[in-house]
Amino acid sequence: MRLTIGQKLTIAFSAALVILVATGIVASRSTRDLIATVERIAVPRATDAPGVRRNWDALEAPKTELAVAREAAAARDSARRAAIVVRLGLILTIVLAPLAFLMLRHDFVRRREAEDAVRDSEARFRAATDGSLDAFYVLRAVRDGNGTVTDFDFADLNARAAVLLGRPRDRIVGKRLCELIPSTRAAGYFDRYVRVLETQELLEEEFEVSSPDVRAAWIRHQVVPLADGVAIWSRDVTDRKQQEQALRSLSLVDELTGLYNRRGFLTLAQQQLKMARRGHRELLLLFVDMDDFKDINDAYGHAEGDSALIRSAQILKKTFRDSDIIARLGGDEFVVLAADPGPGANDILIGRLQAELRDCNAKEARPYPLSFSVGVARFDPLAPPSMEELLATADGMLYEQKRKRREPVTAVS
């Protein structure tokens, strides 16, 4: 760990104080020794009591004046050196104390400025993330004794994430991901987060939400790896998805009749053909054409022609099942793809359609009757034709039926 200049000066200042105290102790001892020596050199004191003289002969190991003088000189030298050290210590302390104070104050100010900067940065970050339309949260890995990631806990999140999860922020931070949102593990999101952490690769995806714990139907999110966790940006894209689905529906549905249009029919019919090939199932294609549609438009106007088309679509809906694909290919042409029709379905379905036509004509007081020509083609899974071939076959039968209807009846002689 690197020390700052202020910390180094503080250590030096402390060392100077220790030296000063130590030299003071040494000087005190040297002074006491000098005083004791001087007392031994001094003239013998008066008797402690009147009439009693000090007995010098009784002193143990009397010393000569020369030895005592040498001892006193040594004590003076020691005291002088101690005094010098004390002075140096005092000078060093006086010099270092202001510098140490200034450096400590500088370090304190810098540390406080750094803490203020961090708080300001966090406040700006919080303001930026809370004002974002994206939900942002940081997940920290929870590991077992072997280092395996067993869960994640919420380390931080913004206000949008709290709204998305339907809980206050203080009730989310610190909670385990899989405990707070149990479907995370079952839906595979937990495994994907672990894979991002282990591979350190970015993940971006868009998915439909099935969990009741999340207040969104569609989510787009980006998962970014961290040192020991992941950061996730999520956005509720439910409105956009619904708009896309609405636009897709418009592009596949005929606006006038509510049936599928040509694009919608071909899209769904191709899927049915693939399933029929794999499952060895039969399909029945009926090509239905309104009779005399041009005459209706010419005689009664296009509004009445549109009404005739709408009523024809309603008849087809009543005749066939919800699972059957019913579409208006364009103009007065309709098509129906029926799955698993069963034996004899041609006559049964056409008979049911004619019955619905008769019922509609009987109930409505129109100046013209509705009438259909129908061509039929069967899909054989043992020799599967393409959709184009089915349409061509049914269309050929339909026009053959129209041609026969237009031919004049010849009297037999």
N, C-alpha and C positions, 0 to 999 in steps of 0.2 A: 504494500500500500504506500503510495507516494504522499509525503507530508507537504503541506503548504508552508510558505515562508512564515506565516504567523504561528503555525504549530511548532516550527523549528525554533523560532525566537522564544516561544513559551517554554520549551524544554531547556534552552540555554539560560533563561531567566531563573527557572527552578533550580538548575544546577548551581548558578551563582549564589542563590540563597542558601543552598546546602553547604557550599564552600564557606560562605560567610559565617554560618552557625558553627561549623566545625572549627574554623580558625578562632572564633570567639572563645570556644571551649578551651582550645590549646593556649590561647593568650591568658585566659583566667588561671589556668594551672601554672603557667610560667610565672605569673605575677605572684601567686601564692608562694611558689618556691623562693622567689626573690625576697619577699617579705620575711619568710622564715630564716633565710640566710642572714639578712640584715639584723634580725633579732638576736642571732647567735653571736654576731660580731659586736653588738652594742655592749656598753658597760653594764656589768651585772646590776640587776635591779636591787632596790632596798629590800631589807628583810621583810618577810610577810608579817612578822609580828615584832613588836619592840623587844630588843635584847637578844634577837636571834639573827645570826649571820648565815648567808648562803655558804654552804660547804662545797667549794669548787673541787675539792679533791675527790668528792664522792661522785662526780659526773663520770658516766661511762664513756670510754673512747674519746677523751679530749682531743681536739684538733688544733693544729698549729695555726697561726694567723695567716700563713701563706696558703694553706689548703683552703681555708675559709674564703680567702680573697679570690682564689681561682673559681671556687664554686659560685661565688657571687657574680663574677664576670660571665660565667657560662649562663647563669640565670638571666643576666641582663641581655645577653645576645639572643637568647631564646625569646625573651619578651619583645625585643626589638623586631625580630623576624615575624613574630606573631602579629605585631602591630602593623608591619608592612603588608602582610597578607590581608589583615582586616581592612586596611585602607584600599588595597586593590579590589577586594570583594565589594566594598562599599561603592567604589568608582564604577565597577562593572555593573553592579545592581542599579545604580543611578542612571547609567547609560542605557542598559537593556530594558529597564522598566517602561519608559515611555514608548520605545520601539515596539516592545511586546504588546503594550496596550493598544497602540495604533494599528498593529497588524491584526490583533484579535478583533478589534472593532471593524477593520476592513473585511476580515473573513466573515464576521457576523452579518455585516451589511450585504456582502455578496451572497451569502447563504439565504438571507431573507429575500433578496431580489430574485434569486433563482427559484425559491419557493413561490414567490408571488407570480413569477413568469409561468411556472408550472400550473398554478391555479388559474391564471388568465387563459393559458392554452387549453386547459380542461374546460373552462367556462365557454370559450369560443367553440371548442369541439362539441360540447353539449348543445350549445345553441344551434350550431350547424346541423347536427344529426337530428335534434328534436324538430327542426323546421323542415326536414327532408320528407318527401313522400315515401321513401323507402324505409322499411323496418331494418334496423341494424342491431345485431347482438353478437357478443363474443362468448364462445363456449370454451371452457377450460377442461382438458382431459382429466378423467378420474381413473386411476390405475390401481390394479390389485398388487399383491406382493411380488408377482412375477413381472410386473411392468406392462401387463396387458390392459388396454383401454376397456373399461367395463361400462362407462357412462361419461357424460359431459355435464358440467354444471354451468349455470349462467353467471359469467363474470361481470357483464355489463350489457346494457341495452338502451335504446332511445325510446322516446315517447311513442313513436309509431309502432314499434315492436310490442309495447305494452298494450296498445289498442288492438293490434292484430291477435294477440294472445288472450285478450279479454280480461287482463288482471292488472292491478297497480304494479309499478316497477319494483317497489320494496317487497312485494310478494313473489317476485320472480328471481331477483338476484340471489345467488347462493343455492337455488333449488336445482335438483337433478333433472336433466332433460327428459329422460325416459320415465321418470316418476311424474313430472308435470304434464307431459304429453305422451301417454302410453303408446299411442299408435305410431310414434316415431320409429320404434324398433320393428314392429310388425310390418310396417309399410316399406322398410328397407332404408329409410333416411339415415338411421344411426350407422349402418354399415358403410354408407357412402361417405359420411363425415369422417369415419375412421380411415377409410381409404385415402381421402384427401390429406389427412394428417400424416399418414405413413408414406405416401408417394410424393407429398409436397407439390401436387398438381392441382390447378384451378378446376373447379366444377361449376358449370353454368347449365341450368335446365329450367324447363317450364312444365308444370304438372298440375293435375286436378287433385284437389284436397278432399279427402273422405273423412277426416277427423273432425268431430264436433268441437274439439278444443281450439280450433283455429277459425277465426271469423273471416273466411274467404273461401270461394269455390275454386279459384285458380290462382296459383302462386308462381311467380318467376323469381328465382333466387340464384345468387352467385356465392360460392363457398371458397374462401381463401385460406390456405394453410398458415398457421402461426407456429411459434416455437413448440408449444405444447397445447395446442387447441386449434380452433378454427374461428374465423370471422365470417359472418353471413349477412349479406344484403338481400332482403326479400321485398317484393312488391306485389300488391294485390292487383291482378290483371283480369279479374272477373268480368268487369264491364267490357273490356276489349274483346275477351273471348266470346261473350254473349253477342257483341256486335258482329264479330267474325262469323259466328254460327248463323246469325240472322241473315247476313249477306250471302253466306253459303246456301242457306235455305232459299233465298230469293233467286239464286242462280240455278237452283235445281227444281224449282216449283213454278208451274204455270200460274201467272198472276190472276188470270180471268177465272179459271175453273178450280184452282186449288189442288189440281193433280200434279204429278211430276211432269216436268217438261222433257224434251228429248234428251238433254244432257243428264238430267236426273235418272231417267229410265235406263239409259245406257250404262251409267255408273253402277246402279244397283243390279241391273240384269247381268252384267259381267260377273259380279260377285256370286250371284245365284248359279250361273253356269259353272263356275269353278267348284262350288260346293256340290252341284249335281254330278260333275265328273268324278270327284273324289268319293262321294257317297253312293254312286250308281243310282241316282234318283231321276225320275222322269219330270219333265216340265211341259207345259202346254202354253203356246203363244197364240193369242187371238188378236187379229188385226181388225179393228172396227171402224167403219166409215159411215158418216151420216149421209143419208140419201137426200138429194134435192136441196142441199144447203145453199147453193148459189141462188136457187129460185126463192128461197126464204129471204135472203138478203135483198134480192132485186124487188120482191113484191112488198116486203114489210119493213125494210130498212135494216141497217147494221145493228141497231140496238136490239131489235127482235132476233137477229141472227146470233148476237152474243147471248141472249136469253136462252135460245135453243141449245147452244153449246153448254151453258151452265146446267140446264135440265138433263142433257145427255150425260154429263159427268156425274150427276146425282144418281141417275139410273145405274150407271156402271158401279158406283160405290155400293148401292143396295144389292146388286147382283153378286158381286165377288167378295171374297174374304178380306179381312184387314191385312193378312199376311201376303196377299197377292199384290203385285206391283202394277198400278194403274197409272197411265200417263197419256197426256195429249201431245202427240208428236208435232202437231202444227195444223193450222186450218181446221178442217173437220175430221181429222184422222186421230184415232185413239188406239191404244195398244194395251193389252193385259198379259202379264206373265204369271201363270198359276203354277205353284209347286205341288208335287205329289197329287196330280189330278185324279188318279184312279182309273179303272177301266170304264169305257163308255163315257168319259167326261166331256167329249166334244158335244154330243147331242144334249147331255144334261145341262151344260153351261149355256149353250145357245138357246135351249128351250127356256131356261130360267130368265135369260136376257129378254127374249121375246115376250114372256109373261109380264115382266116389269114394264116393258114398252106399252103393252096393251093397257095395263093398269094406269100408267101415266096419261095416256091419250084419253082414257075414259074419264078421268078425274078433272082434266083441264079442258076448258072450252076454248080451244085454239082453232084458228081458221085453217090449220094445216096439221097433219099428224107427224109425229116423229117416227123415223124409220132408219134401221141400220142394215148395212151389208157387212158380213163377217167372213174373214178368212182365218184358217186354223193351220198351225204347224206344230208338230210334236218333236220334243227333244229326246233323242234316244241315247242313253249313256253308253250303250255298246258301240254306237257309231256316232259320236257327238258332233253335231254341226256347230258352226260359229253363229254368233248372234246375227251377223249380216245375212247368213244363209237362211236362218229362221225367218227373219223379216221378209226376205225376198220370197220365200215359199208361201208365207201367209198372205203377202200382198198379191201374189199371183192368183191364189185361190179367190181372194176378195174380188179382184177385177173380172175374174171368170164368172163369178156369181152376178156381178153387175151387168156383164155382157149378155148373159142368159136372160136377165130380167128385162133388158131393153129389146131383145129380139121379139119380133111379132109372132104371135101364136098362129100357126098354119093349120087350117081345117083339114081334117083327115077325110078323104072321100071314100 
